[in-house]
Amino acid sequence: MEHANGPIWEVTFWEFFFVTLLLAGSAAYLTGRAMARSWLGDKQLAFYIVLLAAATRFIHYALFSGTLLSLHYYIVDLIVLLAIAFIGKRVTRAGQMSTQYSFQYERSGPLGWRRVGGGDS
């Protein structure tokens, strides 16, 4: 299946799944987790994911004959990786808030926390 371009993946679904979701997605999740653990902001996380998306485009180009300088597929990779990174950050931050400030916050699902008295955060 040579260059079966779609709106989300460039060559094949499995190459997109392997490179963008598994490899780069794991790195994005761990980057979000690291940003949460060091209490750094969202702008710094977004900057690192912009670099990771560029590296992901290079892997598509080098290993699977993808297009290196394709703005469309770069933005697709960037959006997917940003979503994964911010989920990783939010999951870790919810754990931090409910553990480090357990006298004031409790966990309310995998992505959130709330005050022990009842109000949402």
Buried (B, 14 or more C-beta within 10 A) or exposed (E): EEEEBEEBBBBBEEBBEBBBBEBBBEBBBBBBBBBBEEEEEEEEBBEBBEEBBEEBBEBBBEEBEBBEEBEEBBEBBBEBBBBBBBBBBBBBBBBBBBEEEEEBBBBBEEEBBBEEEEEEE
